[in-house]
């Protein structure tokens, strides 16, 4: 980590047989080198051999003991060895710098373990999470409780992505110039207008009945590509400006990984950055960071992006060039050309390239659309040249020109498909068509744009290690020397769970797999009286099993896609004996405590599809370097995903229930042992009678 001046805020498993050995061996803390060693010179801040026994570590330890501040103020608090060890290690990072990799099993209480030393350190600390749910928990629950418990008057700011906030400047132009103001959407426009004059944050979530898919929200939100910064006439009143000012004065700044990576990606631009400078960071749910970074450190050319450019151009032409008809006409002609060439280009893309939802691209595959693409890039860049020639161009028009120039360059990059460090692919979502260029390896990007800018960093999750090692995460995230800490779950999986692995199941590729999986799902649901998550690796599997079990199911079935995710979870908690059938978005970041959830069933080992463009490119890269893509990438990634999915079941000491994986490869393939060794120490059963007997116990 490169030393950066700190910015101060205001004062204000192995299976059951190996369980005991693993509990002893995991509870260690050591400084480790990256795979293959690290020949780089030591970091200026130095990496301690463990937390230095200084004032912060002592203060943190005192807060967590049985008669400490937390026990005195928090009714549900109980001292936990793993939590105390993690808190001490985190305090060492805030005192001495360096990187801490901390795998903290469920029940450890890792959130308090890093928040308490962060608060007591006196540094500004950025906390980045993988889910909105954890952001809400930290801001709404944990920080208020810690303020009272610790007696420390600190400040905190909750930051979301720019797209969540209203842009006053764009909303004003939209109301004045867009024909939608006269359409049925007028009710929402009026609601937003009334809210805009009284809200302190501009966060759209404050309007409870605002539809998630409001068609014109993208036209009025404060996204970075529309921002004109300090030149905006409403800069002082801007909700993004206010949010950044609050964050710059706060001790704890809470973001999510999407905002963290988006902010790092635009840090070099004039107007995009919103997160204030910080020298210390906690990356919670760090197992998600690679995927999020891959999304934000690439390029995307889409029909939506072109449509927004043209719509904004027409809006600014109508408003800003009202007194200059000739210039307005020039701009409209340029926008007409872009509109026509964009339509021609995306029609060609649909005709020649759109074979699947995600299709790998290269220069040869792109050849049929190259000419209309180059014509589109030329028209987009011509818009920038035209705007630059306008003597009376406003800042909005100049920003439009900059966007056009960048978009033209991005079209060229995608069409050339010539950078070996990028994977090029087409993605279709709804009516959206996206041509993407994403980094194959984000490790150097994460290291240079995030980790190397920090004096101290903590990366933590309930699932970070594979095969008892952090080597996989180190290689994927570019982490060098670091303190390593592995803490097993505080829950008693041997008593609270059983793992049902069927004796007879066909291979996942068998045509009878879905039928047999549905039979086992029905039997398990009968044993647990519903109260289950059935998690699938694909929508095809979900639809197949649902079709087979729905006609005779005595339990309410909730199916992903029939309602928004929060609504499904709310209904699951409120509906006795409910069963939720879902795919990847429900495998993590979902907490259901108590008897409402007593069973988690997973259909197949969650291997990333080898035909997926990003997965395929990463496997090829590993193979070129002489490695084993399956052993070094596919298996570790699937192990972490499986642990996340099964981790939905036990969220409290009083929770108990059945885990099940219907994939026979766990038992009949050599690599299955790697999965089993990574699971919590839960007893394996292969007889449904034993499942029923377990559920009958009180």
CORGI-V392995 format. One record per pair of residues at least 4 apart in sequence whose ideal C-beta (glycine too) atoms are under 8 Angstrom apart, sorted by the first residue. I is the first residue (numbers start at 1). J is the second residue. Records with the same first field share a line. If there is no record, write none. Layout:
# CORGI-V392995
I=J ; J
This chain:
# CORGI-V392995
1=43 ; 45 ; 97 ; 98 ; 99 ; 451 ; 452 ; 454 ; 455 ; 456 ; 457
2=43 ; 44 ; 452 ; 453 ; 454 ; 455
3=43 ; 44 ; 45 ; 97 ; 455
4=279 ; 453 ; 454 ; 455
5=279
6=123 ; 124 ; 279 ; 280 ; 455
7=123 ; 124 ; 276 ; 277 ; 278 ; 279
8=122 ; 123 ; 124
9=122 ; 123 ; 124 ; 154 ; 155 ; 249 ; 250 ; 251 ; 252
10=154 ; 155 ; 249 ; 250 ; 251
11=153
12=153 ; 154 ; 155 ; 251
13=18 ; 19 ; 22 ; 676 ; 677 ; 678 ; 679 ; 680 ; 681
14=18 ; 19 ; 21 ; 22 ; 676 ; 677 ; 681
15=19 ; 676 ; 677 ; 679 ; 681 ; 682 ; 684
16=494 ; 681 ; 682 ; 683 ; 684
18=22 ; 677 ; 681
19=23 ; 494 ; 681
20=24
21=25
22=26 ; 468 ; 488 ; 681
23=27 ; 488
25=468
26=103 ; 468 ; 486 ; 487 ; 488
27=81 ; 82 ; 85 ; 486 ; 487 ; 488
28=484 ; 485 ; 486
29=50 ; 51 ; 85 ; 89 ; 483 ; 484 ; 485
30=50 ; 483 ; 484
31=47 ; 48 ; 49 ; 50 ; 481 ; 482 ; 483 ; 484
32=470 ; 481 ; 482 ; 483 ; 484
33=37 ; 38 ; 480 ; 481
34=38 ; 471 ; 474 ; 475 ; 479 ; 480 ; 481
35=471 ; 474 ; 475
38=480 ; 481
40=480
42=46 ; 47 ; 481
43=47 ; 97 ; 98 ; 481
45=96 ; 97 ; 98 ; 455 ; 456
46=96 ; 97 ; 98
47=96 ; 97 ; 98 ; 99 ; 481 ; 482 ; 483
48=52 ; 92 ; 96 ; 98 ; 483
50=89 ; 92 ; 483
51=57 ; 88 ; 89 ; 91 ; 92 ; 93 ; 95 ; 96
52=57 ; 92 ; 95 ; 96
53=57 ; 58
54=58 ; 95
55=59
56=60 ; 91 ; 94 ; 95 ; 117 ; 120 ; 121
57=61 ; 88 ; 91 ; 92 ; 95
58=62
59=63 ; 91 ; 120
60=64 ; 87 ; 88 ; 90 ; 91 ; 116 ; 117 ; 120
61=65 ; 84 ; 87 ; 88 ; 91
62=68 ; 69
63=68 ; 69 ; 70 ; 87 ; 116 ; 120 ; 149 ; 150
64=68 ; 70 ; 79 ; 83 ; 84 ; 87 ; 116
65=71 ; 79 ; 84
66=71 ; 79
67=71 ; 72
68=72
69=73 ; 149 ; 150 ; 151
70=74 ; 77 ; 112 ; 116 ; 149
71=77 ; 78 ; 79
72=149
73=77 ; 145 ; 148 ; 149
74=145 ; 149
79=83 ; 84
80=84 ; 107 ; 108 ; 109 ; 490
81=85
82=86 ; 104 ; 105 ; 108 ; 109 ; 487 ; 488 ; 490
83=87 ; 104 ; 108 ; 109 ; 110 ; 112 ; 113
84=88 ; 113
85=89 ; 485 ; 487
86=90 ; 102 ; 104 ; 108 ; 110 ; 113 ; 114 ; 460 ; 485 ; 487
87=91 ; 112 ; 113 ; 114 ; 116 ; 117
88=92
89=93 ; 100 ; 102 ; 483 ; 485
90=94 ; 100 ; 102 ; 113 ; 114 ; 117 ; 118 ; 282 ; 458
91=95 ; 117 ; 120 ; 121
92=96 ; 98 ; 100 ; 483
93=97 ; 98 ; 99 ; 100 ; 280 ; 456 ; 457 ; 458 ; 483
94=117 ; 118 ; 121 ; 123 ; 125 ; 280 ; 456
95=121
96=456
97=455 ; 456
98=456 ; 457 ; 481 ; 482 ; 483
99=451 ; 456 ; 457 ; 458 ; 459 ; 479 ; 480 ; 481 ; 482 ; 483
100=457 ; 458 ; 459 ; 460 ; 482 ; 483 ; 485
101=459 ; 460 ; 464 ; 470 ; 473 ; 474 ; 479 ; 482 ; 483 ; 484 ; 485
102=110 ; 458 ; 459 ; 460 ; 464 ; 485 ; 486 ; 487
103=460 ; 461 ; 462 ; 463 ; 464 ; 465 ; 470 ; 485 ; 486 ; 487
104=108 ; 109 ; 110 ; 113 ; 460 ; 461 ; 462 ; 485 ; 487
105=462 ; 487 ; 488 ; 489 ; 490 ; 491 ; 680
106=462 ; 489 ; 490 ; 491 ; 647 ; 650 ; 651
107=489 ; 490 ; 491 ; 650 ; 652 ; 653
108=113 ; 462 ; 487 ; 489 ; 490
109=113 ; 490
110=114 ; 284 ; 460 ; 462
111=115 ; 134 ; 137 ; 138 ; 142 ; 284
112=116 ; 142 ; 146
113=117
114=118 ; 127 ; 282 ; 284 ; 458 ; 460
115=119 ; 127 ; 138 ; 142 ; 143 ; 146 ; 252
116=120 ; 146 ; 150
117=121
118=123 ; 125 ; 127 ; 252 ; 280 ; 282
119=146 ; 150 ; 152 ; 154 ; 251 ; 252
120=150 ; 152
121=125 ; 280
122=251
123=251 ; 279 ; 280
124=250 ; 251 ; 252 ; 253 ; 276 ; 278 ; 279 ; 280
125=251 ; 252 ; 253 ; 278 ; 280 ; 281 ; 282
126=253 ; 255 ; 260 ; 275 ; 278 ; 280 ; 281 ; 282
127=138 ; 252 ; 253 ; 254 ; 255 ; 281 ; 282 ; 284
128=254 ; 255 ; 256 ; 257 ; 259 ; 260 ; 281 ; 282 ; 283 ; 284
129=134 ; 135 ; 138 ; 254 ; 255 ; 256 ; 257 ; 284 ; 285
130=134 ; 256 ; 257 ; 284 ; 285 ; 286 ; 287 ; 288 ; 289 ; 292 ; 588 ; 589
131=135 ; 256 ; 285 ; 588 ; 589
132=136 ; 256
133=137 ; 589 ; 590 ; 591
134=138 ; 284 ; 285 ; 589
135=139 ; 158 ; 160 ; 254 ; 255 ; 256
136=140 ; 141
137=141 ; 142
138=142 ; 143 ; 254
139=143 ; 156 ; 158 ; 254
140=144
141=145
142=146
143=147 ; 156 ; 252
144=148
145=149
146=150 ; 152
147=152 ; 153 ; 154
154=251 ; 252
155=249 ; 250 ; 251 ; 252
156=250 ; 251 ; 252 ; 253 ; 254
157=243 ; 246 ; 247 ; 250 ; 252 ; 253 ; 254
158=254
159=243 ; 247 ; 253 ; 254 ; 255 ; 259 ; 274 ; 275
160=164 ; 165 ; 203 ; 255 ; 256 ; 259
161=256 ; 258 ; 259 ; 262
162=221 ; 222 ; 223 ; 224 ; 227 ; 240 ; 259 ; 262 ; 274
163=218 ; 221 ; 222 ; 223
164=203 ; 204 ; 205 ; 221
165=201 ; 202 ; 203 ; 204 ; 221 ; 222 ; 239 ; 240 ; 243
166=171 ; 192 ; 196 ; 199 ; 202 ; 204 ; 220 ; 221 ; 222 ; 239
167=171 ; 220 ; 221 ; 222 ; 223 ; 226 ; 227 ; 238 ; 239 ; 240
168=172 ; 196 ; 202 ; 234 ; 237 ; 238 ; 239
169=173 ; 228 ; 232 ; 233 ; 234 ; 238 ; 396
170=174 ; 219 ; 220 ; 221 ; 222 ; 226
171=175 ; 192 ; 193 ; 196 ; 220
172=176 ; 234
173=177 ; 178 ; 315 ; 316 ; 319 ; 396
174=178 ; 180 ; 181 ; 189 ; 216 ; 219 ; 220 ; 315
175=181 ; 189 ; 193
176=319
177=315 ; 318 ; 319
178=216 ; 219 ; 315
179=183
180=185 ; 186 ; 189 ; 216
181=185 ; 186 ; 189
182=186
185=189 ; 215 ; 216
186=190
187=191
188=192 ; 210 ; 211 ; 214 ; 216
189=193 ; 216
190=194
191=195 ; 207 ; 209 ; 210
192=196 ; 207 ; 210 ; 220
193=197
194=198
195=199 ; 206 ; 207
196=202
199=203 ; 206 ; 239
200=242
201=206 ; 239 ; 242 ; 243
202=222 ; 239 ; 240 ; 242
203=239
204=210 ; 217 ; 221
210=214
212=564
216=220
217=221
218=223 ; 304 ; 308
219=308 ; 311
222=226 ; 227 ; 238 ; 239 ; 240
223=227
224=262 ; 266 ; 269 ; 271 ; 272
225=308 ; 403
226=312 ; 399 ; 403
227=232 ; 240 ; 271 ; 272 ; 399
228=232 ; 271 ; 395 ; 396 ; 398 ; 399
229=235 ; 270 ; 271
230=235
231=235 ; 395
232=238 ; 395
234=238
235=241
236=241
237=241 ; 242
238=242
239=243
240=244 ; 274
241=245
242=246
243=247 ; 274
244=248 ; 274 ; 275 ; 276
245=249
246=250
247=253 ; 274 ; 275 ; 276
248=276
253=275 ; 276 ; 278
255=259 ; 260 ; 263 ; 275
256=260
257=261 ; 283 ; 285 ; 288 ; 289 ; 292 ; 293
258=262 ; 292 ; 295 ; 296
259=263 ; 274 ; 275
260=264 ; 275 ; 283 ; 292 ; 450
261=265 ; 289 ; 292 ; 293 ; 295 ; 296 ; 297
262=266 ; 272 ; 296
263=267 ; 272 ; 273 ; 274 ; 275
264=296 ; 297 ; 449 ; 450
265=296 ; 297 ; 449
266=272 ; 273
267=272 ; 273 ; 449
269=273
278=454
279=454 ; 455 ; 456
280=454 ; 455 ; 456 ; 457
281=450 ; 454 ; 456 ; 457 ; 458
282=457 ; 458 ; 460
283=289 ; 457 ; 458 ; 459 ; 460
284=460 ; 461
285=461 ; 588 ; 589
286=459 ; 460 ; 461 ; 464 ; 473 ; 477
287=461 ; 463 ; 464 ; 473 ; 640 ; 644
288=292 ; 588
289=293 ; 446 ; 459 ; 477
290=294 ; 442 ; 446 ; 476 ; 477
291=295
292=296
293=297 ; 439 ; 442 ; 445 ; 446
294=298 ; 438 ; 439 ; 442 ; 614
295=438
297=438 ; 439 ; 442 ; 445 ; 449
298=422 ; 436 ; 437 ; 438 ; 439
299=410 ; 413 ; 414 ; 422 ; 436 ; 437 ; 438
300=305 ; 410 ; 434 ; 435 ; 436 ; 437
301=305 ; 306 ; 407 ; 410 ; 411 ; 414 ; 434 ; 435 ; 436
302=306 ; 432 ; 433 ; 434 ; 435
303=307 ; 342 ; 346 ; 431 ; 432 ; 433
304=308 ; 432
305=309 ; 407
306=310 ; 338 ; 339 ; 342 ; 376 ; 380 ; 407
307=311 ; 342
308=312
309=313 ; 338 ; 380 ; 400 ; 403 ; 404 ; 407
310=314 ; 335 ; 338 ; 339 ; 342
311=315
312=316 ; 396 ; 400 ; 403
313=317 ; 331 ; 334 ; 335 ; 383 ; 400
314=318 ; 332 ; 335
315=319
316=320 ; 321 ; 394 ; 396 ; 397 ; 400
317=321 ; 328 ; 331 ; 332 ; 335 ; 397
318=322 ; 328
320=393 ; 394 ; 396 ; 397
321=325 ; 327 ; 328 ; 331 ; 392 ; 397
322=328
324=328 ; 392
325=329
326=330
327=331 ; 390 ; 392
328=332
329=333
330=334 ; 386
331=335 ; 383 ; 386 ; 387 ; 390 ; 397
332=336
333=337
334=338 ; 379 ; 382 ; 383 ; 386
335=339 ; 383
336=340
337=341 ; 379 ; 382
338=342 ; 376 ; 379 ; 380 ; 383
339=343
340=344
341=345 ; 372 ; 375 ; 376 ; 379
342=346 ; 376
343=347
344=348 ; 372 ; 375 ; 376
345=349 ; 369 ; 372 ; 373 ; 375 ; 376
346=350 ; 433
347=351
348=352 ; 368 ; 369 ; 372
349=353 ; 354 ; 369 ; 426 ; 433 ; 435
350=354 ; 433
351=368
352=368 ; 369
353=359 ; 361 ; 365 ; 366 ; 368 ; 369 ; 426
354=359 ; 426 ; 428 ; 433
355=359
356=428
357=427 ; 428 ; 429
358=425 ; 426 ; 427 ; 428 ; 612 ; 613
359=365 ; 425 ; 426 ; 613
360=365 ; 423 ; 424 ; 425 ; 613 ; 616 ; 617
361=365 ; 366 ; 414 ; 417 ; 424 ; 425 ; 426 ; 435 ; 613
362=366 ; 417 ; 424
363=367 ; 416 ; 417 ; 418
366=370 ; 373 ; 414 ; 415 ; 417 ; 424
369=373 ; 415
370=374 ; 415
371=375
372=376
373=377 ; 411 ; 414 ; 415
374=378 ; 411 ; 412 ; 415
375=379
376=380 ; 411
377=381 ; 408 ; 409 ; 411 ; 412 ; 415
378=382 ; 408
379=383
380=384 ; 404 ; 405 ; 407 ; 408 ; 411
381=385 ; 404 ; 405 ; 408
382=386
383=387 ; 400 ; 401 ; 404
384=388 ; 401 ; 402 ; 404 ; 405 ; 408
385=389
386=390 ; 401
387=393 ; 397 ; 398 ; 400 ; 401 ; 404
388=393 ; 398 ; 401
390=397
393=397 ; 398 ; 401
394=398
395=399
396=400
397=401
398=402
399=403
400=404
401=405
402=406
403=407
404=408
405=409
406=410
407=411
408=412
409=413
410=414
411=415
412=416
413=419 ; 437
414=424 ; 435 ; 436 ; 437
417=424 ; 437
419=437
421=439 ; 440 ; 441
422=437 ; 438 ; 439 ; 440
423=437 ; 438 ; 439 ; 440 ; 613 ; 614 ; 616 ; 617
424=435 ; 436 ; 437 ; 613
425=435 ; 436 ; 438 ; 613 ; 614
426=433 ; 434 ; 435 ; 436
427=433 ; 434 ; 436
428=432 ; 433 ; 434
429=434
438=614
439=445
440=614 ; 617 ; 618 ; 621
441=618 ; 621
442=446 ; 476 ; 477 ; 478
443=447 ; 475 ; 476 ; 477 ; 478
444=448 ; 478
445=449 ; 478
446=450 ; 451 ; 477 ; 478
447=451 ; 452 ; 477 ; 478 ; 479 ; 480
448=452 ; 478
449=453
450=454
451=457 ; 477 ; 478 ; 479
459=464 ; 473 ; 477 ; 479
460=464
462=489 ; 643 ; 644 ; 647
463=640 ; 643 ; 644 ; 647
464=470 ; 473 ; 640
465=469 ; 470 ; 472 ; 473 ; 486
466=471 ; 472 ; 635 ; 636 ; 639 ; 640 ; 674 ; 678
467=636 ; 674 ; 677 ; 678
468=486
470=474 ; 479 ; 482 ; 484
471=475
472=476 ; 632 ; 636
473=477 ; 479
474=478 ; 479 ; 480 ; 482
489=493 ; 650 ; 680
490=653
491=496 ; 650 ; 653 ; 655 ; 680
492=496 ; 653
493=497 ; 650 ; 680 ; 681 ; 682
494=681 ; 682 ; 683
495=656
496=650 ; 653 ; 655 ; 656 ; 657
497=649 ; 650 ; 656 ; 657 ; 658 ; 659 ; 680 ; 682 ; 683
498=658 ; 659 ; 682 ; 683 ; 684 ; 685 ; 690 ; 691 ; 694
499=658 ; 659 ; 660 ; 661 ; 679 ; 682 ; 683 ; 684 ; 685
500=524 ; 658 ; 659 ; 660 ; 685 ; 686 ; 688 ; 691
501=660 ; 661 ; 666 ; 667 ; 684 ; 685 ; 686
502=520 ; 660 ; 662 ; 664 ; 686
503=686 ; 687
504=516
505=513 ; 516 ; 517 ; 520 ; 662 ; 663 ; 664
506=510 ; 512 ; 513 ; 516 ; 664
507=513 ; 664 ; 665
508=513 ; 604 ; 605 ; 663 ; 665
509=513
512=516
513=517
514=518 ; 541 ; 544 ; 545 ; 548
515=519 ; 548
516=520 ; 662
517=521 ; 541 ; 545 ; 603 ; 662
518=522 ; 544 ; 545 ; 548 ; 549
519=523
520=524 ; 601 ; 660 ; 662
521=525 ; 534 ; 545 ; 549 ; 601 ; 662
522=526 ; 549 ; 552 ; 553
523=527 ; 688
524=528 ; 532 ; 599 ; 601 ; 658 ; 660 ; 688 ; 691
525=529 ; 530 ; 532 ; 549 ; 553 ; 555 ; 579 ; 599
527=599 ; 658 ; 688 ; 691 ; 692 ; 695
528=532 ; 598 ; 599 ; 657 ; 658 ; 691 ; 695
529=555 ; 577 ; 598
530=554 ; 555 ; 556 ; 577 ; 578 ; 579
531=577 ; 578 ; 579 ; 595 ; 596 ; 597 ; 598 ; 599 ; 657
532=579 ; 580 ; 597 ; 598 ; 599 ; 600 ; 601
533=579 ; 580 ; 582 ; 586 ; 590 ; 592 ; 597 ; 599 ; 600 ; 601 ; 648 ; 649
534=545 ; 579 ; 580 ; 581 ; 582 ; 601 ; 603
535=582 ; 583 ; 586 ; 587 ; 600 ; 601 ; 602 ; 603 ; 645 ; 648
536=541 ; 542 ; 545 ; 581 ; 582 ; 583 ; 602 ; 603 ; 604
537=541 ; 583 ; 584 ; 602 ; 603 ; 604 ; 605 ; 606 ; 607
538=542 ; 583
539=543 ; 561 ; 583
540=544
541=545 ; 603 ; 604
542=546 ; 559 ; 560 ; 581 ; 582 ; 583
543=547
544=548
545=549 ; 581 ; 603
546=550 ; 557 ; 559 ; 581
549=553 ; 557
550=557
553=557 ; 579
555=577 ; 578 ; 579
556=575 ; 577 ; 578 ; 579
557=578 ; 579 ; 581
558=562 ; 563 ; 568 ; 571 ; 572 ; 575 ; 578 ; 579 ; 580 ; 581
559=580 ; 581 ; 582
560=565 ; 568 ; 580 ; 581 ; 582 ; 583 ; 585 ; 586
562=568
563=567 ; 568 ; 571
564=568
565=569 ; 585 ; 586
566=570
567=571
568=572 ; 580 ; 582
569=573 ; 580 ; 590 ; 592
570=574
571=575 ; 578
572=578 ; 580 ; 592 ; 596 ; 597
573=592 ; 596
578=596
580=586
582=586
583=587
584=606 ; 641
586=590 ; 648
587=606 ; 641 ; 644 ; 645 ; 648
588=644 ; 645 ; 647 ; 648
590=648
591=648 ; 651
592=596 ; 597 ; 648 ; 651
593=597 ; 651 ; 652 ; 655
594=652 ; 654 ; 655
597=648 ; 649 ; 655 ; 657
598=649 ; 656 ; 657 ; 658 ; 695
599=649 ; 657 ; 658 ; 659 ; 660
600=645 ; 646 ; 648 ; 649 ; 657 ; 658 ; 659 ; 660
601=660 ; 661 ; 662
602=606 ; 642 ; 645 ; 646 ; 660 ; 661 ; 662 ; 663
603=662 ; 663
604=662 ; 663
605=638 ; 642 ; 661 ; 663 ; 665 ; 666 ; 675
606=638 ; 641 ; 642 ; 645
607=634 ; 637 ; 638
608=612 ; 615 ; 634 ; 637 ; 638
609=615
610=615 ; 616 ; 619 ; 634
611=615 ; 616
612=616
613=617
614=618
615=619 ; 634
616=620
617=621
618=622 ; 629 ; 633
619=623 ; 629 ; 630 ; 633 ; 634
620=624 ; 629
621=625
622=627 ; 628 ; 629 ; 632 ; 633
623=627 ; 628 ; 629
627=631 ; 632
628=632
629=633 ; 634
630=634 ; 635 ; 671
631=635 ; 671
632=636
633=637
634=638
635=639 ; 671 ; 674 ; 675
636=640
637=641
638=642 ; 675
639=643 ; 674 ; 675 ; 678
640=644
641=645
642=646 ; 661 ; 675 ; 678 ; 679
643=647 ; 678 ; 679
644=648
646=659 ; 661 ; 679 ; 680
649=655 ; 657 ; 658 ; 659
650=655 ; 656 ; 657
651=655
657=695
658=691 ; 694 ; 695
659=682
661=666
664=668
665=669 ; 671 ; 672
666=672 ; 675 ; 676
667=672
668=672
671=675
672=676
673=677
674=678
675=679
676=684
685=690 ; 691 ; 694
686=690
687=691
688=692
689=693
690=694
691=695
692=696
693=697
